[in-house]
Amino acid sequence: MAQQESAKTRRAFDAAAADFTALGRYLWRPIGADTVEVADPRPGQRVLDACCGTGASAIPAARRVGRDGVVDAVDVSASMVSELRRLAGELPQLRACQEDVTAWQGAGYDVVQSALGIFFFPDMAAGTRRLIGMARPGGRVVFTIWRGDAMAAAGRHLGLAVAEATATDPPAEREPHLFDRINQAGTFAEWLTELGLSDVDVTVRDRWLTMTPEVAWLVVLGSGYRGALTELTPETVGRVREIYLSRLRDAGIVELDATTLIGAGIAPAAA
Ligand SMILES: C[S@@+](CC[C@H](N)C(=O)[O-])C[C@H]1O[C@@H](n2cnc3c(N)ncnc32)[C@H](O)[C@@H]1O
């Protein structure tokens, strides 16, 4: 089951890579910049950017560490990694690798950061614990997640649009997930502390995405929501787009909540 979930995540992001970059200017890049501002990597440091996507946080981190530093940017999706290599050509300190980051063998990083990645791990707590273990004792660890049901309205209307366009049942309610319990500043801070980080601090970054039709559709094409389209014919995708946009209009959704929580803490001494 966990393996199936990982393969599904990888397929969704493999299909999304080019559109992911296009959505990046509205969403991923500002969130990546916020993440790096909190992580604050210094010149010469070694950074692990887990679930790097096309580099929204890995690229600014590589600029900060400079040529004396290193950023290992790891993502399970081959197309994300090749898009990142294309975008990061002039940054030799950025090493983009395709791998499941929870199996990554690196260790002793000054900074471990991951923007909008940890909730994709089939076992979110175990995967996050593994990442924390890759920081050096006293290293800085920063994870960015969505707050509450940020982005959920897009997913809900997309699910209903796919059901209508394919004449299938509306999607079942999502199974309860650890993420649902820790997606507020206080609960996120408590969880990170339970995982062994000290001096935990959570920054809330309010963000609202203006849902022009172009941006609203990019939210689908350039994110994990893309997975809902992978089995559909181009005609059906066109129909889904129409229904999705008209549902958003009818529901009066002109802005999408894209607020994030950026949790930062200090890694413990090795066990
Ligand atoms: C929402 S994107 C965020 C990408 C990037 N950090 C950013 O902020 O733009 C989530 C990324 O996590 C990656 N991912 C999910 N599970 C992963 C895993 N186990 N190992 C490495 N990457 C993973 C996906 O392929 C995808 O690129």
The ligand as a Tripos MOL2 file, in Angstrom:
@<TRIPOS>MOLECULE
LIG
   27    29     1     0     0
SMALL
NO_CHARGES

@<TRIPOS>ATOM
      1 C1          4.4490   19.9800   -3.7170 C.3       1 LIG1
      2 S1          5.9920   19.4450   -4.3900 S.3       1 LIG1
      3 C2          7.1140   20.5840   -3.6210 C.3       1 LIG1
      4 C3          8.4180   20.7240   -4.3590 C.3       1 LIG1
      5 C4          9.3770   21.7980   -3.8630 C.3       1 LIG1
      6 N1          9.8860   21.5080   -2.5360 N.3       1 LIG1
      7 C5          8.7320   23.1520   -3.8980 C.2       1 LIG1
      8 O1          8.4400   23.6910   -2.8290 O.co2     1 LIG1
      9 O2          8.4800   23.6610   -4.9910 O.co2     1 LIG1
     10 C6          6.3350   17.9220   -3.5760 C.3       1 LIG1
     11 C7          7.5370   17.1920   -4.1350 C.3       1 LIG1
     12 O3          7.8380   16.1040   -3.2720 O.3       1 LIG1
     13 C8          8.3540   15.0560   -4.0600 C.3       1 LIG1
     14 N2          8.3400   13.8260   -3.2530 N.ar      1 LIG1
     15 C9          7.2680   13.2110   -2.7090 C.ar      1 LIG1
     16 N3          7.6550   12.1250   -2.0200 N.ar      1 LIG1
     17 C10         9.0170   12.0620   -2.1010 C.ar      1 LIG1
     18 C11        10.0080   11.1750   -1.5890 C.ar      1 LIG1
     19 N4          9.6780   10.1300   -0.8470 N.pl3     1 LIG1
     20 N5         11.3050   11.4220   -1.8650 N.ar      1 LIG1
     21 C12        11.6630   12.4890   -2.6240 C.ar      1 LIG1
     22 N6         10.7580   13.3570   -3.1580 N.ar      1 LIG1
     23 C13         9.4550   13.1500   -2.8870 C.ar      1 LIG1
     24 C14         7.4640   15.0740   -5.2850 C.3       1 LIG1
     25 O4          8.0190   14.3580   -6.3800 O.3       1 LIG1
     26 C15         7.3420   16.5810   -5.5310 C.3       1 LIG1
     27 O5          8.3250   17.0500   -6.4100 O.3       1 LIG1
@<TRIPOS>BOND
     1     1     2 1
     2     2     3 1
     3     2    10 1
     4     3     4 1
     5     4     5 1
     6     5     6 1
     7     5     7 1
     8     7     8 2
     9     7     9 1
    10    10    11 1
    11    11    12 1
    12    11    26 1
    13    12    13 1
    14    13    14 1
    15    13    24 1
    16    14    15 ar
    17    14    23 ar
    18    15    16 ar
    19    16    17 ar
    20    17    18 ar
    21    17    23 ar
    22    18    19 1
    23    18    20 ar
    24    20    21 ar
    25    21    22 ar
    26    22    23 ar
    27    24    25 1
    28    24    26 1
    29    26    27 1
@<TRIPOS>SUBSTRUCTURE
     1 LIG1         1 GROUP 0 **** ****
